[in-house]
Amino acid sequence: MSLLTSIKDHHSERRVFIARIILASVVAGLLLAIVIVRLVQLQVIDYEHFAERAQGNRVRIEAVPPIRGLILDRKGRVLAENRPAYQLELIPEQVDDVDDTLQRLANLELIEATDIDRFKTLIARGPRFKPVTLNLQMTDKEVAHFAIQRPRFPGVDFRPRLIRHYPDGPAVAHAIGYVGALSEADLQRLDPARYSGTGQTGKSGVEYSFESQLHGDPGYRHVVTNARGRVVTIETGELLDSLPPDAQPTPGHNVFLSIDLDLQRIAYDALGGQRGAVVAIDPWTGELLALVSSPSFDPNLFAAGMSSTQFNGLQSDTERPLFNRAVRGTYPPGSTIKPMLALAALETGATNLTRKSVCIGWFSLPNSTHRYRDWRPEGHGPMDLHDAIAQSCDVYFYEVSIDLGIDNLNHYLDQFGLGQPTGIDVPGEKSGINPSREWKAATFRNPADQRWYNGETVIASIGQGYMLATPLQLASAAATLATRGTRYRPHLVAAWEDPLTGERQLVRPERLADVEIENEFYWETVIDAMHSVMQGPRGTARAVGTGAPYAMAGKSGTAQVFTVAQEEEYDEEEIEYRLRDHALFIAFAPVENPQIAVAVIVENGSSGSRVAAPVARAIMDQYLEIDDAP
């Protein structure tokens, strides 16, 4: 025991213990100092930085889409407006499984299953924080149904938005166009910054070509969200006061069209759903007063969100309601070119005011047995230029065309704008064809087919053969006849206006090169004959024009859809409807002081004077405010 006692050294153990206490205290002190320093750094030195990050976790910047500008007619009546509606939107960064979410929404019939791939493409291409619109206009039933299911769909919500609405629907569809959901192609051509929060863009017509004026610029707002990313309302407090100021969106410009809504409605109703087009124009400015294509469609279907099934149904419709016949439809102009051909023949000396031809119902070229038939089988008898226009004698113009030649015919029709785009301010215009030797040589590969034949000139003289024109070109040509050769570029937009300042930008008429006819008397000669077409004793459209309280000038046209063999007779009753002739008519009024020019085509209407001329008369009566029209 004494040995064990002598070995134990209490003093040494005490020193070791104290040393350990001191070491532990130093370590603890150092650790505490580190914690204190870190706390000072976080809460004092870097306070603003981390406070901002913390704020960012619950405050989100949300784009505020601009209000799209209105589209109005020349009298300020609304053609396109904005109406409130609920839209279903998805924010990708708040959705864990996009595929599953979209499929479940489709199962609830809130979106079309066929649109899922399109939505996935839009989500993949856009910023994760940007909402993607899934349903442009939810019904009350859909809103109520989703409200119950909303907890199952984090990152998906319905929001009040403004959607496009067209009060006159089909009557104005082809003139002003429509808006639709942003597509992948749209995202590639548009500035993403301007379209933050926007789900639609112009797709056709004025809505497309004046998209930059109509759209406006987006703003943004700061919103507070909870842990699940859902927006919460903060009425008062330090958080609300600490939010940066919001930026208000800039609304789009209001666009005023030259269209007269009353005239537009009359033109649309006058066609009665028949396939065709009507274009009315102010001869002295180029302003389009009416532009109608029939049959039409309801542009509100696109604005409200059309399913793939609905869109495919419109596209596959054999009546082609989406096709803008007024601007894109190309048709043989038929006898509507005869006044222009007459001017060319007078100017070049191919005919004169005393020349007469005897129409026996057909014409043959020298050394040829082929007969080019007149529309009147028994013939018209002796014809001078005035009577040939008034009664639309084909044989007279067959004969004159040989002396005129295709080169002169092409040159003068070119001056009237046939065979070339008018340059209208909406997209998709077709140029048509004003045939020539050069055109044929460049079009056909076979050398034998590249040669121009006299028989082709004969056919071109009555607006058949290779010749094609749009209703817009014919209306522009009619306006040029009305002004005795002065031309203006057709346009739909008359002005646009800043809704905040009221500043208005006017579209000035753009004058084009005049038609080169040196002898002004020729204009009066041809126009007098056109006046006789409608109000002369033997005019082809006298049944329509006689009795009108104003003087009008016009020219009917009938364009063959297929070729009738030499030994066959054209019998309207025996021919399938789609193979019947197209009915065309051009007109302007009043003759002494023209205010309106019109072109009408009714597909397979058979007779320009009987079918198309009454449409033109109704439009002119409306615009000239004639109340006692028959």
Summary of the structure (lengths in Angstrom):
residues: 630
radius of gyration: 37.2
end to end distance: 144.3
largest distance: 162.5
contacts: 2080
relative contact order: 0.10
helix: 42%
strand: 19%
